[in-house]
């Protein structure tokens, strides 16, 4: 409450005619616990918020946030070019933004004698529907005044000649070359002049993602071991002393013909929802498993629930698997064909892969497809999903998948240019279907199909390859990095898939925190 008053969040307002022009909303106290990155209790918090759920008058409320793939891309650049990374937290961020219309709130009962029954809201108090947007606009305006420019097409990312700044709500990260640290210090001073901030030092955690760096090796790892701990505690998935599952799923899943069970459905949906988060942030090896489970959210049965728990047991057993970016090496600075890369043990610094599994959905006969892009060894973008329409052959399914991946690759090339990171070669897109590669590269005749949408994908791919915007190359199925995004793999193939993704077990290099429970307090699991 003291912070709210100090920032001029509201002022007493007498009952006037002008009050009728605005909206009167109640306030409420929200009590929460704050935990550190490892799930240990650090403080108790009480926050006064607006009952935004009762709000009737509002227009724009959407505030952009940083995409996970952009964060991974920036981390890859950090590793490749040895950039320093510093992190800041803006305290009571929303209260820095001014409200742009008349809003009134009812004074909390214990403060009526001090402030009166009615208050005029002047700042974007938490709970207000438009508060995130007001704060986003305020921060963007401040960054522009500090000499930074927004990157076109990428929200929450700003750059100038010396700094890269990105943020997620009130978490701000600055990337800078070692020789430009003076520019970083100037930025920090300007940020302190504008906001009340907490300097968190070098980037170590970001939105629950652990960032581990070895500057001597030029490596950066991303993992979510604490999130796995949290889910395991919430769903009482006890850690075993024995062996864990070697693969996320043992087999595909069919639809349920049983009567819906509300309790089972809720648990299954919660497990699958939690899986969605980790599968799209740092664990592409479980993306296909999530795609399979997500097809049964409406009426799961015991077999589906057991499969969901099986995936989480796999994640508990591989808790310290991390995606990794590696510093630029001379041999990977220019384009290398897949064959040369395999012989030299070096991947191209940027490439993509696309795959499809024809008509593998027994209920709809739609095909699964997936794509994956790697930059400096780190998977920065991936997807495992089901095609929206039915195709009539493997080649048609592969063409559709390749077209979607090709469009994604061109988006990445535009994104690279916008941050002045331009490739000196035409990036390659890998495909393990010889007929598809032949058609796209015009080594074979055009596929004759009456499906207009398939024909459109085919002609677009031919156009992009001819104009040398992308390069499509064939790769054997056992070397296809996207294979595990389209099908459930047996153990040996899954282990190969994990290696192709560049996932590494870094349990041994994470500094152990002995006796932390005694030093810092209560573990998160004790509060569940």
C-alpha positions in Angstrom: 0.0 0.0 0.0 2.9 2.4 0.8 4.4 1.8 -2.7 1.0 2.5 -4.3 0.6 5.8 -2.4 4.2 6.8 -3.0 3.8 6.4 -6.8 0.7 8.5 -6.9 -1.5 5.6 -8.0 -4.7 7.2 -6.8 -6.0 10.4 -5.2 -9.2 10.9 -3.1 -12.2 12.0 -5.1 -15.3 13.7 -3.8 -18.7 12.7 -5.1 -19.0 15.0 -8.1 -20.8 15.0 -11.4 -17.6 13.9 -13.1 -17.6 10.6 -11.3 -20.5 9.5 -13.4 -18.4 9.7 -16.5 -16.0 7.1 -15.2 -16.2 3.6 -13.9 -16.2 2.6 -10.2 -14.5 -0.6 -9.4 -13.8 -2.4 -6.1 -10.4 -3.3 -4.8 -9.2 -6.5 -3.2 -6.1 -7.9 -1.4 -4.3 -10.8 -3.0 -1.9 -12.8 -0.8 0.8 -14.8 -2.5 4.0 -16.6 -1.8 7.2 -15.7 -3.7 9.7 -18.5 -4.4 13.2 -18.4 -5.8 14.2 -20.2 -9.0 14.7 -23.5 -7.2 11.3 -23.5 -5.5 12.3 -22.2 -2.1 10.0 -19.7 -0.2 11.6 -16.3 0.0 8.8 -13.9 1.0 5.1 -13.4 1.7 3.4 -10.8 -0.5 0.2 -8.8 -0.2 -0.9 -6.9 -3.3 -3.8 -4.5 -3.7 -5.5 -5.1 -7.1 -8.5 -3.8 -9.1 -11.4 -6.2 -9.7 -10.9 -6.1 -13.4 -13.3 -9.0 -13.8 -16.1 -6.5 -13.1 -14.8 -4.0 -15.6 -17.4 -3.0 -18.3 -15.6 -0.2 -20.1 -12.4 -1.2 -21.9 -11.0 -1.3 -25.5 -7.5 -2.5 -26.3 -6.0 -4.8 -23.7 -3.5 -7.0 -25.6 0.1 -6.5 -24.7 2.8 -8.3 -26.8 5.3 -10.6 -25.1 8.6 -12.1 -26.2 8.3 -15.3 -28.1 10.2 -18.3 -26.7 11.8 -18.9 -30.1 13.2 -15.4 -30.1 14.7 -15.9 -26.6 16.4 -19.1 -27.9 17.7 -17.3 -31.0 19.2 -14.5 -28.8 20.8 -17.0 -26.5 22.4 -18.7 -29.5 23.8 -15.4 -30.6 25.0 -14.8 -27.0 27.0 -18.1 -27.1 28.3 -17.6 -30.7 29.6 -14.1 -30.3 30.5 -14.1 -26.6 28.0 -11.5 -25.7 27.7 -10.4 -22.0 24.1 -10.7 -20.6 22.7 -8.6 -17.8 19.3 -8.9 -16.2 17.0 -6.4 -14.5 13.6 -6.5 -12.8 11.4 -3.5 -12.7 9.7 -3.2 -9.3 5.9 -2.6 -9.3 6.2 -2.2 -13.0 2.5 -1.5 -13.9 2.4 1.4 -11.4 4.8 3.4 -13.7 2.2 3.6 -16.4 -0.5 6.3 -16.4 -4.2 5.5 -16.9 -5.6 7.2 -20.0 -9.2 7.6 -18.9 -11.3 8.2 -15.9 -11.5 5.2 -13.5 -12.6 5.2 -9.9 -12.1 2.6 -7.2 -13.7 2.0 -3.8 -11.3 2.5 -1.0 -10.4 -0.6 1.1 -12.4 -0.6 4.3 -9.4 -0.2 6.5 -8.3 3.0 4.6 -11.6 4.8 4.4 -10.8 7.1 7.3 -7.5 8.0 5.7 -8.5 8.5 2.0 -12.3 8.7 1.9 -14.7 6.3 0.3 -13.8 7.0 -3.4 -10.4 7.2 -5.2 -9.5 8.4 -8.7 -7.1 5.9 -10.3 -4.1 7.6 -12.0 -1.8 4.6 -12.5 -2.2 1.1 -14.0 -2.9 -0.8 -10.9 -2.6 -4.6 -11.1 -5.9 -6.3 -12.1 -7.0 -3.5 -14.5 -7.7 -5.1 -17.9 -5.6 -2.6 -19.8 -2.7 -2.5 -17.3 -0.3 -4.8 -19.2 -0.8 -2.8 -22.4 -0.3 0.6 -20.6 2.9 -0.7 -19.1 4.1 -2.2 -22.4 3.6 1.2 -24.1 5.3 3.0 -21.3 8.4 0.8 -21.4 8.6 0.9 -25.2 8.5 4.7 -25.1 11.3 4.8 -22.5 13.5 2.5 -24.5 13.0 4.7 -27.6 14.1 7.7 -25.5 17.2 5.8 -24.5 18.2 5.6 -28.2 17.0 2.0 -28.9 14.8 1.1 -31.9 12.2 -1.7 -32.0 13.0 -4.6 -34.3 10.3 -4.9 -37.0 8.1 -7.9 -36.7 9.6 -9.0 -33.3 7.8 -7.6 -30.3 9.7 -6.8 -27.1 13.1 -6.6 -28.9 15.0 -3.4 -29.2 18.5 -2.7 -30.6 21.0 0.0 -31.4 24.6 -0.2 -32.7 25.9 -1.6 -29.4 23.1 -3.1 -27.4 20.4 -5.8 -27.8 17.6 -5.3 -25.3 14.6 -7.7 -24.8 12.0 -8.0 -22.2 9.1 -10.0 -20.9 6.7 -7.8 -19.0 9.0 -6.5 -16.2 12.0 -8.7 -16.8 14.6 -6.9 -18.9 17.8 -8.4 -20.4 20.7 -6.6 -22.1 23.1 -8.3 -24.5 26.4 -6.4 -25.2 29.8 -7.1 -26.6 32.7 -7.0 -24.0 34.2 -4.0 -25.7 30.9 -2.0 -25.4 30.3 -2.4 -21.7 30.4 1.4 -21.3 27.2 1.6 -23.4 25.6 -0.9 -21.1 26.6 1.1 -18.0 25.0 4.2 -19.6 21.8 2.2 -20.4 21.7 1.0 -16.8 21.9 4.6 -15.4 19.1 5.7 -17.8 17.0 2.8 -16.7 17.5 3.6 -13.0 16.6 7.2 -13.6 13.3 6.2 -15.2 12.3 3.2 -13.0 12.9 1.6 -9.7 14.8 -1.5 -10.7 16.6 -4.5 -9.2 19.9 -5.4 -10.8 20.1 -9.2 -11.0 23.6 -9.4 -12.5 24.5 -11.9 -15.2 21.6 -13.8 -16.8 21.1 -17.0 -14.9 17.3 -17.5 -14.9 14.6 -16.1 -17.2 10.9 -17.0 -16.7 11.8 -20.2 -14.9 14.4 -21.2 -17.5 17.8 -21.9 -16.1 20.6 -20.4 -18.2 24.0 -22.1 -17.7 27.1 -20.7 -19.4 30.6 -21.9 -19.8 32.5 -19.0 -21.3 35.7 -21.0 -21.8 34.0 -23.5 -24.0 31.8 -20.9 -25.5 28.6 -22.8 -24.6 25.2 -21.8 -23.2 22.6 -24.3 -22.0 18.9 -23.9 -21.4 16.9 -26.2 -19.2 13.8 -26.3 -16.9 14.8 -28.7 -14.2 12.9 -26.6 -11.5 9.7 -26.8 -13.5 10.0 -30.6 -13.6 10.4 -30.6 -9.8 7.3 -28.4 -9.5 5.1 -30.6 -11.6 6.4 -33.7 -9.9 5.4 -32.3 -6.6 2.0 -31.0 -7.7 1.0 -34.3 -9.1 2.8 -36.4 -6.5 5.0 -38.1 -9.1 7.6 -39.4 -6.8 11.2 -39.7 -7.9 12.4 -43.3 -8.2 15.6 -44.8 -7.2 15.4 -47.3 -10.1 15.2 -46.8 -13.9 13.0 -44.3 -15.6 11.3 -44.7 -19.0 13.8 -44.5 -21.9 11.2 -42.9 -24.3 8.4 -40.4 -23.8 5.8 -42.8 -25.2 5.8 -46.5 -26.0 3.0 -46.4 -28.6 0.4 -44.2 -30.2 -3.0 -43.6 -28.6 -6.5 -44.1 -30.0 -9.7 -42.4 -29.0 -11.6 -43.5 -25.9 -15.1 -45.1 -26.1 -15.7 -44.9 -22.4 -18.0 -42.6 -20.5 -16.3 -39.3 -19.6 -14.9 -39.0 -16.0 -14.6 -35.4 -14.8 -11.9 -36.0 -12.2 -9.7 -38.1 -14.6 -10.2 -35.6 -17.4 -9.2 -32.7 -15.2 -6.0 -34.4 -14.1 -5.1 -35.5 -17.7 -5.7 -31.9 -19.0 -3.5 -30.5 -16.2 -0.7 -32.9 -17.0 -0.9 -32.3 -20.7 -1.1 -28.5 -20.2 2.0 -28.5 -18.1 3.7 -30.7 -20.8 2.8 -28.1 -23.5 4.9 -25.5 -21.7 8.1 -27.5 -21.3 7.7 -29.1 -24.8 7.7 -25.7 -26.6 10.4 -24.1 -24.4 13.4 -26.4 -23.9 12.3 -30.0 -24.6 11.7 -30.7 -28.3 12.2 -34.4 -27.5 8.7 -34.5 -26.0 6.9 -32.3 -28.5 5.5 -35.3 -30.4 4.3 -36.9 -27.1 2.5 -33.7 -26.3 0.9 -33.6 -29.8 -0.4 -37.1 -29.3 -1.8 -36.5 -25.8 -3.4 -33.2 -26.8 -5.6 -35.0 -29.3 -7.5 -36.7 -26.4 -8.2 -33.7 -24.1 -12.0 -34.1 -24.3 -12.6 -37.7 -23.3 -9.4 -39.4 -21.9 -9.4 -42.7 -20.3 -7.1 -44.5 -17.8 -4.7 -45.5 -20.7 -4.4 -41.8 -21.7 -3.7 -40.7 -18.1 -1.1 -43.4 -17.7 0.6 -42.2 -20.9 0.6 -38.6 -19.6 2.3 -39.8 -16.4 4.7 -41.9 -18.4 5.9 -38.8 -20.3 6.4 -36.9 -17.0 8.3 -39.9 -15.5 10.6 -39.7 -18.6 11.1 -36.0 -18.0 11.9 -36.6 -14.3 14.5 -39.2 -15.4 16.0 -36.7 -17.9 15.4 -33.6 -15.8 18.8 -32.1 -16.6 18.7 -32.5 -20.3 19.4 -29.1 -21.9 19.5 -27.6 -25.3 22.9 -26.1 -26.1 24.3 -23.4 -28.3 28.0 -23.4 -29.1 30.4 -20.6 -30.1 31.1 -20.1 -33.8 33.9 -22.3 -35.1 35.9 -21.6 -38.3 34.7 -24.8 -40.1 31.0 -23.9 -39.6 31.2 -20.3 -40.6 30.1 -21.0 -44.2 27.7 -23.3 -45.8 28.4 -27.0 -45.5 26.4 -29.7 -47.2 24.9 -32.4 -45.0 27.3 -35.0 -46.2 30.3 -32.8 -45.5 28.9 -31.9 -42.1 28.5 -35.6 -41.1 32.0 -36.4 -42.2 33.5 -33.4 -40.4 31.2 -33.8 -37.4 30.0 -30.2 -37.8 26.5 -28.9 -38.6 25.8 -25.9 -40.8 25.5 -22.9 -38.4 21.8 -22.5 -39.5 19.6 -25.1 -41.2 16.1 -26.6 -41.0 14.5 -30.0 -41.3 10.9 -31.0 -42.3 9.2 -34.4 -42.0 5.7 -35.9 -42.3 4.0 -39.2 -41.4 1.4 -40.0 -44.0 -2.2 -40.6 -42.8 -1.0 -41.8 -39.4 -4.1 -40.6 -37.6 -6.4 -43.6 -37.8 -9.5 -41.6 -37.0 -9.2 -38.7 -39.4 -6.4 -40.0 -41.8 -4.7 -36.7 -41.5 -0.9 -36.7 -41.5 1.4 -35.7 -38.7 4.1 -33.2 -39.7 7.0 -31.4 -37.9 9.9 -29.1 -38.5 13.0 -28.0 -36.6 15.5 -25.2 -37.1 18.9 -25.1 -35.4 21.3 -22.2 -35.0 24.8 -22.7 -33.7 23.8 -26.1 -32.6 20.7 -25.0 -30.6 17.2 -25.9 -31.7 15.6 -22.4 -31.9 12.3 -23.4 -33.4 10.3 -26.6 -33.7 6.8 -27.9 -34.1 5.0 -31.2 -34.0 1.4 -31.1 -35.1 -1.2 -32.6 -37.4 -1.9 -31.3 -40.9 -5.2 -29.5 -41.3 -6.3 -31.4 -44.4 -6.2 -34.9 -45.7 -3.6 -35.7 -48.4 -3.7 -38.7 -50.8 0.0 -39.8 -50.8 3.2 -39.6 -48.8 4.6 -37.1 -51.4 1.6 -34.8 -51.0 2.0 -34.9 -47.2 5.7 -34.2 -47.4 5.1 -31.3 -49.8 2.7 -29.6 -47.5 5.0 -30.1 -44.5 8.0 -28.8 -46.5 6.1 -25.7 -47.7 5.2 -24.8 -44.1 8.8 -25.2 -43.0 10.0 -23.2 -46.0 7.8 -20.3 -45.0 9.1 -20.5 -41.5 12.7 -20.5 -42.8 12.1 -17.3 -44.8 10.6 -15.7 -41.7 13.8 -16.5 -39.8 15.9 -15.0 -42.6 13.9 -11.8 -42.4 14.3 -11.8 -38.6 18.1 -12.3 -38.9 18.3 -9.3 -41.3 16.3 -7.1 -38.9 18.9 -7.6 -36.2 21.8 -7.3 -38.7 22.7 -11.0 -38.5 22.8 -11.9 -42.2 23.7 -15.4 -43.5 26.4 -15.6 -46.2 24.8 -18.7 -47.8 21.4 -20.0 -48.8 20.2 -22.0 -45.9 19.2 -25.6 -46.5 16.0 -27.4 -45.6 16.3 -31.1 -45.2 13.8 -33.7 -46.4 14.0 -37.5 -46.4 11.5 -38.1 -49.2 13.4 -38.4 -52.5 10.3 -37.8 -54.7 9.5 -34.6 -52.9 13.0 -33.3 -53.1 13.1 -34.1 -56.9 9.8 -32.3 -57.5 10.8 -29.2 -55.6 14.2 -29.0 -57.3 12.7 -29.8 -60.7 14.8 -32.9 -61.1 11.4 -34.7 -61.5 8.2 -33.8 -63.2 5.6 -31.7 -61.4 3.3 -33.8 -59.2 -0.1 -34.2 -60.9 -2.8 -33.6 -58.3 -6.3 -32.3 -58.2 -5.9 -30.9 -54.7 -5.4 -27.2 -55.3 -3.9 -26.5 -51.8 -1.2 -29.2 -52.4 -0.5 -27.8 -55.9 -0.1 -24.3 -54.4 2.5 -25.6 -51.9 4.3 -27.4 -54.6 4.5 -24.4 -56.9 5.5 -22.0 -54.1 8.4 -24.3 -53.1 9.6 -24.5 -56.7 9.6 -20.8 -56.9 11.6 -20.2 -53.7 14.2 -22.8 -54.6 14.6 -21.4 -58.1 15.1 -17.9 -56.7 17.6 -19.3 -54.3 15.9 -18.2 -51.1 16.0 -21.7 -49.7 17.8 -24.8 -50.7 16.1 -28.2 -50.3 18.4 -31.2 -49.8 17.7 -34.9 -49.3 18.9 -36.7 -46.1 18.5 -40.3 -45.1 15.7 -41.0 -42.6 18.1 -42.1 -39.9 19.8 -38.7 -40.2 16.5 -36.7 -40.3 16.5 -34.3 -37.2 12.7 -33.9 -37.4 11.9 -37.6 -37.5 11.0 -37.7 -33.8 8.6 -34.8 -34.2 6.3 -36.9 -36.4 6.2 -40.4 -34.9 6.7 -42.3 -31.7 10.2 -43.8 -31.8 11.6 -46.9 -30.2 14.4 -46.5 -27.7 17.4 -46.7 -30.1 16.0 -44.3 -32.6 14.8 -42.0 -29.8 18.3 -41.8 -28.4 19.6 -40.9 -31.8 16.9 -38.2 -32.1 18.0 -36.7 -28.8 21.6 -36.5 -30.0 20.4 -34.9 -33.3 18.6 -32.2 -31.2 21.8 -31.5 -29.4 20.3 -32.2 -26.0 22.9 -32.7 -23.3 22.7 -34.0 -19.7 24.4 -31.2 -17.7 23.7 -32.6 -14.2 27.5 -32.7 -13.5 28.1 -29.0 -14.3 25.3 -27.5 -12.3 26.7 -26.3 -9.0 25.1 -28.2 -6.2 23.5 -26.1 -3.4 24.1 -28.2 -0.3 21.9 -27.6 2.8 19.9 -25.0 0.9 16.7 -26.0 2.7 18.3 -25.2 6.0 19.7 -21.9 4.7 16.8 -20.4 2.8 13.7 -21.9 4.2 10.8 -24.0 2.9 10.8 -26.0 -0.3 8.0 -25.4 -2.8 6.7 -29.0 -2.5 5.9 -28.4 1.2 3.3 -25.8 0.2 1.4 -28.1 -2.1 
